[in-house]
């Protein structure tokens, strides 16, 4: 596959010996792809004028919590939501803490924990519980567990919830993503092909390799140069791709848009 991709794609392919998925079976890799399309919630689009050309990148800023690793669990959907919320909460309130991914894995019964979930279905859980607890209250352990009744250390579970997204908005289409990204990161899902296992750098586009499933990520930026693409943070650790990031071409891989929250 490595040699084939080097001959056929215009993005940089990871060398086999350096690939974090070296030796993995396709089924093992597919276990990481936990994103499912739901779109049960009809969200209004964000209203904001964007001039063209447009370029922005929130990665590396004061509210960037770094690249996370979901481990052997199909919790990409939860990492995508929490990554977007943690950054936007920090930007709005000054709180630099990472919110609990494990809370969505363990407590959001509209989704399936390590067996996957959507990016719109957590909205109901988040709004009903007035946000999420911090990672300190409920650390990530990459397995399905019962929803706790108190934080680690015994503090009050209900009172530990912070960063309530009072309003979620639609980021559908390239224009919608640009509008959302003007105020902070956004969450989106896309279809993963086998070639994605071999990505190292450059602007990734889908191809005719085998379709493997859905994946959810955090768009940290956007640029029209050298072509329309998103700057994206993955949840597979910083040894994958370009230090955990990748560039993703607009309008590829069944990516139609995403969601963001705008008010805390």
C-alpha positions as CSV (number, residue, x, y, z in Angstrom):
1,X,0.0,0.0,0.0
2,X,2.8,2.4,0.8
3,X,4.5,2.1,-2.5
4,X,1.2,2.3,-4.4
5,X,0.2,5.5,-2.6
6,X,3.6,7.1,-3.3
7,X,2.9,6.6,-7.0
8,X,-0.8,7.8,-7.0
9,X,-1.4,10.6,-4.4
10,X,-0.1,14.1,-4.1
11,X,0.2,14.2,-0.3
12,X,3.1,12.9,1.7
13,X,2.9,9.2,2.6
14,X,4.4,7.8,5.9
15,X,7.2,5.3,5.5
16,X,6.1,1.8,6.5
17,X,8.6,1.4,9.3
18,X,7.5,4.7,10.9
19,X,3.8,4.1,10.6
20,X,2.0,4.0,14.0
21,X,-0.4,1.4,12.4
22,X,2.3,-0.9,11.2
23,X,1.2,-4.5,11.9
24,X,-2.4,-3.5,12.5
25,X,-5.2,-5.4,10.8
26,X,-8.0,-3.5,9.1
27,X,-10.4,-4.6,11.7
28,X,-8.2,-3.3,14.5
29,X,-7.9,0.1,12.7
30,X,-11.7,0.2,12.1
31,X,-12.3,0.0,15.9
32,X,-11.0,3.6,16.1
33,X,-13.6,4.9,13.6
34,X,-16.5,5.5,15.9
35,X,-18.3,8.4,14.1
36,X,-21.8,7.8,12.9
37,X,-24.0,10.3,11.1
38,X,-27.0,11.3,13.1
39,X,-28.1,14.9,12.4
40,X,-31.2,14.6,14.6
41,X,-30.8,18.1,15.8
42,X,-31.7,20.9,13.3
43,X,-29.3,23.7,14.2
44,X,-29.5,27.2,12.8
45,X,-26.5,28.4,10.8
46,X,-24.1,30.9,12.3
47,X,-24.6,34.4,10.9
48,X,-21.3,36.1,10.2
49,X,-19.8,37.8,7.1
50,X,-16.5,36.3,5.9
51,X,-14.4,38.0,3.3
52,X,-12.4,35.9,0.8
53,X,-9.7,34.9,0.8
54,X,-9.9,33.7,4.4
55,X,-7.3,32.1,6.6
56,X,-7.2,31.3,10.3
57,X,-5.5,28.8,12.6
58,X,-6.3,28.4,16.3
59,X,-3.7,25.6,16.9
60,X,-0.9,26.4,19.3
61,X,-2.8,29.3,20.9
62,X,-3.2,29.8,24.7
63,X,-6.3,27.6,24.7
64,X,-4.9,24.7,22.7
65,X,-4.8,21.7,25.0
66,X,-2.6,19.6,22.7
67,X,-3.1,16.4,20.8
68,X,-5.0,13.7,22.6
69,X,-5.0,9.9,22.1
70,X,-8.3,8.0,22.2
71,X,-6.5,4.7,22.5
72,X,-8.3,1.4,21.8
73,X,-11.7,2.9,21.9
74,X,-14.1,4.3,19.2
75,X,-14.5,7.5,21.0
76,X,-13.4,9.9,18.3
77,X,-16.9,11.5,18.4
78,X,-16.4,12.4,22.1
79,X,-12.9,13.7,21.6
80,X,-14.1,15.9,18.7
81,X,-16.9,17.5,20.8
82,X,-14.7,17.9,23.9
83,X,-11.8,19.3,21.9
84,X,-14.0,22.0,20.3
85,X,-15.8,22.8,23.7
86,X,-12.6,22.9,25.7
87,X,-11.0,25.4,23.4
88,X,-14.1,27.6,23.2
89,X,-14.7,27.5,26.9
90,X,-11.1,28.6,27.5
91,X,-11.5,31.5,25.0
92,X,-14.7,32.6,26.6
93,X,-13.9,32.2,30.3
94,X,-10.2,32.0,30.7
95,X,-10.4,28.4,32.0
96,X,-7.7,26.4,30.4
97,X,-8.8,23.0,31.7
98,X,-9.6,20.0,29.4
99,X,-13.1,18.8,29.8
100,X,-13.9,15.1,30.4
101,X,-14.1,13.0,27.3
102,X,-14.9,10.0,29.6
103,X,-18.1,11.7,30.7
104,X,-19.6,11.5,27.2
105,X,-18.3,7.9,26.8
106,X,-19.8,6.8,30.1
107,X,-22.9,9.0,30.5
108,X,-24.3,10.0,27.1
109,X,-26.9,7.3,26.5
110,X,-27.8,8.6,23.1
111,X,-24.4,7.3,21.9
112,X,-22.5,4.1,22.4
113,X,-19.2,5.0,24.2
114,X,-16.3,3.1,22.7
115,X,-18.6,1.6,20.1
116,X,-19.2,5.0,18.5
117,X,-21.4,8.0,18.4
118,X,-22.5,11.1,16.5
119,X,-21.4,14.7,16.9
120,X,-24.9,16.2,17.2
121,X,-26.4,13.7,19.6
122,X,-24.3,14.8,22.6
123,X,-25.9,18.2,22.4
124,X,-28.9,17.0,24.4
125,X,-26.7,15.5,27.1
126,X,-24.5,18.6,27.4
127,X,-27.4,21.1,27.5
128,X,-29.4,19.0,30.1
129,X,-26.3,18.7,32.3
130,X,-25.2,22.3,31.9
131,X,-21.9,21.4,30.4
132,X,-19.3,18.8,31.2
133,X,-17.0,18.0,34.2
134,X,-13.3,18.5,33.9
135,X,-10.8,15.8,33.1
136,X,-9.6,16.0,36.7
137,X,-13.0,15.1,37.9
138,X,-13.4,12.2,35.5
139,X,-10.1,11.1,33.7
140,X,-10.2,9.3,30.4
141,X,-9.7,5.5,30.6
142,X,-10.7,4.4,27.1
143,X,-13.3,1.9,28.2
144,X,-17.1,1.9,28.7
145,X,-18.0,2.4,32.4
146,X,-21.0,3.3,34.4
147,X,-21.7,7.0,34.7
148,X,-20.3,8.1,38.1
149,X,-22.3,9.9,40.8
150,X,-19.3,11.9,42.1
151,X,-15.9,13.2,41.0
152,X,-12.7,11.4,41.7
153,X,-11.8,12.7,45.2
154,X,-15.5,12.8,46.2
155,X,-16.5,16.3,45.1
156,X,-20.0,17.0,43.9
157,X,-20.7,15.7,40.4
158,X,-23.6,18.0,39.5
159,X,-21.8,21.1,40.7
160,X,-18.6,20.1,38.8
161,X,-20.2,20.7,35.4
162,X,-18.9,23.8,33.6
163,X,-18.7,25.3,30.1
164,X,-22.4,25.0,29.2
165,X,-22.8,25.6,25.5
166,X,-26.0,27.6,25.5
167,X,-26.2,27.6,21.7
168,X,-24.9,25.1,19.2
169,X,-24.8,26.2,15.6
170,X,-24.6,24.5,12.2
171,X,-21.3,24.7,10.2
172,X,-22.6,23.0,7.1
173,X,-20.7,23.5,3.9
174,X,-17.5,25.3,3.3
175,X,-19.0,28.7,3.9
176,X,-20.6,27.5,7.2
177,X,-17.3,26.0,8.4
178,X,-15.5,29.3,7.6
179,X,-18.1,31.2,9.6
180,X,-17.7,28.9,12.6
181,X,-13.9,28.9,12.5
182,X,-13.8,32.6,12.6
183,X,-14.7,32.4,16.3
184,X,-12.9,29.2,17.2
185,X,-12.5,25.5,16.4
186,X,-15.4,23.4,15.0
187,X,-16.2,19.7,15.0
188,X,-16.9,17.6,11.9
189,X,-17.0,14.0,10.7
190,X,-15.9,12.4,7.5
191,X,-15.5,9.0,5.7
192,X,-12.2,7.3,6.1
193,X,-10.5,5.4,3.3
194,X,-7.6,2.9,3.8
195,X,-5.1,5.4,2.5
196,X,-5.7,7.6,5.6
197,X,-3.7,5.1,7.7
198,X,-0.6,6.1,5.7
199,X,-0.9,9.9,5.9
200,X,2.1,11.9,7.0
201,X,1.7,15.5,5.6
202,X,0.2,17.6,2.9
203,X,-3.4,18.2,1.9
204,X,-5.3,14.9,2.2
205,X,-8.0,13.9,-0.3
206,X,-10.0,10.7,-0.5
207,X,-9.2,8.2,-3.2
208,X,-10.3,4.8,-4.5
209,X,-8.8,2.8,-1.6
210,X,-11.2,0.8,0.6
211,X,-13.8,2.7,2.6
212,X,-13.4,1.8,6.3
213,X,-15.8,3.9,8.4
214,X,-16.5,7.3,9.9
215,X,-14.2,9.5,12.0
216,X,-14.8,12.7,13.9
217,X,-12.2,15.4,14.4
218,X,-11.6,19.0,15.4
219,X,-11.0,21.7,12.7
220,X,-8.6,24.2,14.1
221,X,-8.2,26.3,11.1
222,X,-8.9,27.0,7.4
223,X,-7.0,28.3,4.4
224,X,-7.6,29.0,0.7
225,X,-3.9,28.6,-0.1
226,X,-2.6,26.7,-1.9
227,X,-6.1,25.3,-2.2
228,X,-9.2,25.2,0.0
229,X,-8.4,23.0,3.1
230,X,-8.9,22.7,6.9
231,X,-6.2,22.4,9.5
232,X,-7.3,19.5,11.6
233,X,-6.4,18.0,15.0
234,X,-6.8,14.2,15.2
235,X,-7.1,12.1,18.4
236,X,-4.5,9.4,17.6
237,X,-1.6,10.9,19.5
238,X,1.2,13.1,18.2
239,X,3.1,10.3,16.5
240,X,0.5,10.1,13.8
241,X,0.5,12.4,10.8
242,X,2.1,15.8,11.2
243,X,2.5,15.8,15.0
244,X,-1.1,14.7,15.4
245,X,-2.5,17.1,12.8
246,X,-3.4,16.8,9.1
247,X,-4.6,19.1,6.3
248,X,-7.9,18.1,4.8
249,X,-9.2,19.2,1.4
250,X,-12.6,20.9,1.2
251,X,-15.3,18.9,-0.3
252,X,-13.8,15.4,0.0
253,X,-14.5,12.2,2.0
254,X,-18.2,12.9,2.4
255,X,-17.5,15.8,4.7
256,X,-20.5,18.1,4.5
257,X,-19.9,20.3,7.5
258,X,-19.9,20.2,11.3
259,X,-21.1,22.0,14.5
260,X,-19.8,24.4,17.1
261,X,-21.0,26.1,20.2
262,X,-20.9,29.8,20.5
263,X,-22.2,31.0,23.9
264,X,-21.2,29.8,27.4
